[in-house]
């Protein structure tokens, strides 16, 4: 156990949580970081053993759970939620939160729904796998939107594998619409490439293929996801959204403009933009941006269509070089390569 500047950090070799020492009890943040062996057999043994959770300080309002790659024992999360009734912020990083069977899946849902005072939910480094079953996130989202007090901040950040097609098949993008609620002020739905050591090798002894970038949800699937409908309709649309990152989804220029016209209180916008050969996309986009008087920063990641590439096939060579430089896939991480920053003029 260690004391950090903003909270207490606890490293776990099992699911028996230690008592929080007296000198740490005034801190409002606690982080549990797994050091349980990652080989499947050892972790499964840890899941089958009895667990214990002591009484925890009631001043804890922020909880971070990190590195629980195979989930938690059935009942563990529900009991942890009972020990932290005043939790306001929850961060789940790099883990199989729902576990691998029905009992752990239900336990995870019970845990989230028990946090009546939760205001900020951060699901980071979410790896879409066969265990992240369709409907799991939808149930969590519906439980949160049905509460009297909704979320203020939501971040769901997916991590891709080296196979974009596999990622698109597994990511439950249709579930995300159920997290949209009027109380949201910060919304981040994005995707990043997996961190891969350039020197690492696979089981066959060959170097692991390095990710070239990310592939967001294609523009033809974005309307089907329900995310735009949720953001634009009166019943679910946020009423005072300040920060929005929708780069998980590819939007057309008209869709971006529609979102901007609905959420004129935005200070920040990041989105993936699908480019097609058409007249005046820049002018329409800039006009849409102008309706948000408080807008301070916009980051746009361009994803050109095949038709767009064909349309510029007869462009001058200098133009093609510029296009190739500016329109490569972005890794969606700082410094946000290939993004464009737009700051409105004072007038």
C-alpha positions, 0 to 999 in steps of 0.5 A, a space after each residue: 500500500 502506498 500513499 500518492 498525492 491524490 489518493 491511496 494505491 493498493 497492489 493486490 496479489 489476491 482478492 483479499 483486500 487489506 485494511 486501510 491504515 489510519 493515516 490513509 483514511 482521510 483520502 478520498 481516492 483509492 486505487 486497487 491495482 492487480 498483480 495477480 499472475 496473468 497466466 490463465 490457470 493462476 488467475 482462475 485459481 485466484 477467482 475460485 478462492 474465498 475473497 474478503 473486503 474489510 470496512 472501507 473509509 466512508 470518505 472514499 468518493 473515487 475508486 480506480 480498478 486497474 489490471 484485472 484482466 480476467 475479472 473478479 470472483 462472483 459477488 466481489 464487486 457487489 460487496 465492494 459497492 456496498 462498502 462504498 455507498 458514496 462513490 462518485 467517480 469510478 475508473 475501470 482500466 484494462 480489465 474484463 469487467 464482466 468476467 467470463 460467465 453469467 454470475 460474474 456478468 450479473 455481479 458487475 451489473 449489480 455493482 454499477 446499479 448500486 452506485 446511486 451517487 455515481 457522477 463520473 464513469 470512465 471505462 478505459 482500455 476496453 478490449 472488445 472480446 467474445 466475453 464483452 457480450 452484446 447487451 452488457 453495456 446496454 444494461 449498464 447504460 439503461 440502469 444509469 439513465 433510469 436514475 434520478 441523478 444522471 452522470 456528469 461525465 462518461 468516458 468509454 475508450 476502446 482499444 483495437 487489436 491489429 485486425 480492424 475487421 475483428 474489432 468492428 465485429 466485436 465492439 458493441 457500438 449499438 449499446 452505447 446509445 443507452 449511456 446518453 442522458 440529459 445530465 452529461 457535460 463531458 462525453 468521450 467515446 473513442 478508440 486507440 491502438 493497442 500498445 505493442 512493443 516493436 521488438 515483441 514476437 508472437 507465438 510463431 516466433 515472428 515479429 508482432 505486426 505493429 498497428 498502423 492506426 485505428 479504424 472507427 465505426 464506419 459512417 454507414 453504421 453510425 446511424 444504425 448505432 443509435 448514437 446520433 438519435 440519442 444525442 439529438 432527441 429531446 428525451 435523451 440529449 444532453 442539455 449543457 454538453 461542454 466536451 464531446 469526443 465522438 471519434 469512435 464513430 465516423 460522421 459525415 459533414 452534415 451529421 457533424 453540423 447537425 450535432 453542432 447545431 444541437 449542442 451550441 454550448 460546446 467548448 471542445 469537439 473531436 470527431 472522425 470525419 468521412 470525406 466524400 467527393 462533394 461540393 463545399 464540405 469545408 464551408 458547411 463545416 465552418 458554418 456549423 462550427 460558428 454556431 458554437 460561440 464558446 467553442 475553443 478547440 476542434 480536432 477532426 480526424 479525416 477518413 477519406 472514402 475510395 471515391 474521394 481518392 479517385 476524385 483527386 486522381 487528376 490533381 496536380 502532383 504537389 496537391 497529391 503530396 499534400 493530401 498524402 501527408 494530411 490524410 493518413 490514419 490517425 492514432 487518436 493520441 496526442 499530438 493527434 496527428 492529422 487533426 486540425 485545430 480550429 479556434 473561432 475569431 474573437 468576433 
